[in-house]
Amino acid sequence: MTLLSAARRRWLPLLLVAFLVALVASCSTSSSTEDTGLCAPPGPDSASTAPTNLASAAAQAPDKFTTQNVTPLDQIDTSKLDLIKPGTIIVGTLSDAPPSICVNSKQQFTGMDNEMLKAIADKLGLKVEFVGTEFSGLLAQVASHRFDVGSSSITTTDERRQTVDFTNGYDFGYFALVGKAKGKVQTFQDLNAGTRIGVVQGTVQDDYVVNTLHLTPVKFPDYATAYANLKSGQIDAWVAPSQQAEGTVQASDGIKILENTFSINNFTAWAVAKNNAKLAEALNSGLDAIIADGTWARLYSDWAPRPLPRGWRPGSKSSAVPVLPDFQAIAERNAQKPKEDAADAAPKSTLTQLRETFFNGDQFRKALPELFKTGLPNTLKIAVTSGIIGTVLGMLLAVAGISRSRWLRWPARVYTDIFRGLPAVVVILMVGLGFGPIVQDLTGGNPFWLGSIALGLLAAAYIGEIFRSGIQSVESGQMEAARALGFSYRSSMSLVVVPQGVRRVLPALMNQFIVLIKDSSLIYFLGLTLMQRDLFAVGKDFNANGGNLTPLLAAGLLYLVMTVPLTHLVNYIDDRLRTGKA
């Protein structure tokens, strides 16, 4: 059996898997144009009553930040708003917190917060461009002018006002305690040091659990992950924004909203940079305008139908009082209708939970076309670009690292130690947010370039050490023989030593390229538009809209389709270089 035949046998199963995945993708495009999923507006008929057990002291706290009135719209000069892109508001938002901010089944950024922002921009005669990011970095990105506006149901706090400024409030905040319907936690009073309490990192709920309840929470990067851990029993309770909890919790999971409390800081607003008061003023004017013409009431009724807290209203203190349906009456009528009770849900076996969470065929078919169309090309683009940067710079570091000159050797070693010791996310944020504002005219705000450079700088530290070890493993006799034949030192290195060293480290080098493919998902921290999302970001958005982890599994399968053939390819090349052609 020849080596080539053996290679074909190894490749055949991989090609078959790739063909089947592509076949499913080509047959799975849905013809339906209806918006479905958790990121679809529930409508006024889904109204809920106002949560009970409100913190009365918080509700009566004086409002020091809402403006008395606003500048009339016709006096707003949109050319002086210091926008990143003239005529367009660049908005940093989330994709995983329905119904406030999310990506719907049509692959559009939407949710109540963003739909209101679109309406305000329309009043101002401006366009809106949404960019997905993580909440933990959102305010810093707004402060550094990566985004004009932060839109993420942000509850205003004194601590956050030290980083950014806020508009007037467009919504109010409740905290919900979410847990098993028959679990050991049923009220906030049941929470103690032995309770595993989930929160999303950097949110007001995180601060509430730490500084008000004086407990140590389990922190998650997003709402979908927190809810998935609650369903699987990894945490006992989840403290979440009430609106996100209502849009996420499913009674069939045996999960329910156990109790609610009112946020200490009693409204949510959009964030703007501290030195851009004119933009905040324009948004406040637009907010009062959509309240006056009924747009706010319509959007609020569609997305978050619930009674307003007593004494609170959106907009400035002189804004019109919104006319809303009688949500209390609608909710009372709904309460009389039979509905599924989480307490009646039969306990699910581990295998059933696993199948429903990771192997939902419908969710798989919905996600796969977008993973192929958007996620796969972007992942390859980032990985190839950063791989080229890392390989070229890594070879220079390797040569410098074995140089006889200390002025080359020591800088290479310091570079390697620093970039091998720093977490990838830190380097990406430092490069992306540190140099982003400086070179935004060159990059057009596209995070691919700075993100690829950051990953390339990281990869170079590892690739340089891989090359160095390979070069130094070549016997000294090879160099001596080349010099004896009349080669110069440079020619001996480039034509004899380095090629042998590279061949010896091909498997380790390919491992580093595989790591780069997977690390490409970290560029999401810099913010991506819908068309810039990589495999992980696309899967994450489908996960948030469908409340199911199957899209992430589908993304993982595509990572395998890319990485497994690379491993076999490098093994085949290594065998050919060792044995030659049969």
Steps between C-alpha positions, in 0.01 A plus 500: 500500500661827393523805725269691268230234524523506878462878497190471283347254744555745786351786305190319375298520827587867540391583147177308560428699816567827319270395214217406737529827689493697176201297379304574817590867469383523140167337583428685820428854389157591628258676267306650786534877550324502835708619794508224760695415811567679826593817312152552355276768659250321728229765448255675738295184557794349690484772766614411849415660832741724681741294712431486871725559805644823360763684698298806599803697611661461161183603317477820706866599452541846343580511130807723464587431137186527283498836320219749562438542126669447164616704202237510222581267212519783244782658702720186498797528260586140415825607333641591843430173682861377465391172342761243397341477156321824399128444459508160673477402867730203568329302778669237715242248612450140608343214311397272785257683730149474352268680489708812570799445273547201272535361146176361361436205270545731198856574618428863591592691815175587670329502841315780678812704580630493144162555335451813712848616401413449133188713545701777669762494223221531245371810681852647483547407135786262579579138416583230756767231472496228768813315610487199733735484798526373860346694787820484705678723248209709371536810720878512446442480124251788516741706714784440249277595200492149355121553504291816508231343718471199729161326486456212742227575758772672701387591849655832597720501809736754656793270429413469131454878472871534578573325168221620270200733493141386457188623327168534676332174587295308247422200722517395864670207667375211709716219632362149471601197704480199268527141613353151502128501570550235768854595599645595836505871405160669479567859620790740529503416873602142414827614346803435718872432482434139400278594203646503150354824362549573131538852359630651178839657565510879523125548528308678774382159618864404553547812712173433686598147604852605604440835671137478618458131577871465589525165324742361243326427167594271214568734205411425139573691177138511378139425591465190284794331670369589846157353421653185350698446822184549706313241295779248537519555877848652502363800691213522749360839399548777248461872578410667170325806359130423524440572134774262383374236743146523363631466144720200580332282763296207369253323731571170323854517642366489855635854549301802618544859614486459877506859619567856383641815648536853370839624385666745737584721201159529346540544127695369204657725237737514204867569569707767321857622543549755777627769264205472261223687678351610166427140400333428835295819453393393151398152620300653786316723250428202277377296798250770598391519135419128470318518834289791373398332172418164663794302355644428844164370625461274194848352531469459876163325456645265238820410682451549876129522586488563875373783722733791568614551860307766687657844454729398212477587132750497212678802357556839657299630794292708257435217253148394409341226706489190275156355433519126560246217500373377835771237542377410846156405366652306209729314739209412729307359205806301398526363852156343465607303194647154555873498447793277565635514855872448550427314823302239303781433255619143529868462591712424194769238488858598431487348153178686418649830612813429299302418187272805527788735582760392244329285235194692383472429128284802423745740666787328318336547161420865571854588606706311243437722192606815688800318645614409148414834340634739766686322780727265302647759256566749779667239720727396214577862417610579858694174543690527169589869549619453858680178401703679232588782741593253773712283270704787354554670835560166672781411259664838563472440876651154465799626302546792741468264797799291391703796379848563640405867554343578833324800341297253294485210744371678811215702336377177337497319833327787682234516226445125522467503879251788499268376227505140618406616852212735413146361446383525140195711589719760674727535196203526264335771712828690543572502127140545386395770747844658539583546132146482358419872542840593351473295181122498456533710182714222350297202626157658464413369844531138378640299793640227274828679435587593858362170626708305250809702594438429870462127434806509274708665774390230743563217256846635414620445856408130481598446137835667564577248775384214278732614220789560742474152648487348152801693375705419809414132467689481170841342555795740501664284233243626247624857544864389493448301180328793330779738598760249382331502160544876480156619614485820702345493848179659368476259207571204727219603731245579228575206270608221735424550870166686499323269247595195707392671823162601355431147376564361847245730666221479244258318738559755777461783249169360379379474859561874534302571183211296639513707818483814284186374327331454837633825649349695210175501700659738755487789252130522594611707800591783260148509355373344178225592260269220388706441186829490696404223743715190522372145556476534877319837485241368254438192714475718811235723340288203393541357849364821655201521263405133522597439862685187388870408484473294179622791279821511704543127443449560127771768512724253682450242224616753241808570711566124485448495125778761473745372760493121463598502129786740583637249750489217248645723228806593703551134597485404133749772404731396783490136384578601141794714610637213710456214252480666160269404215438127459 
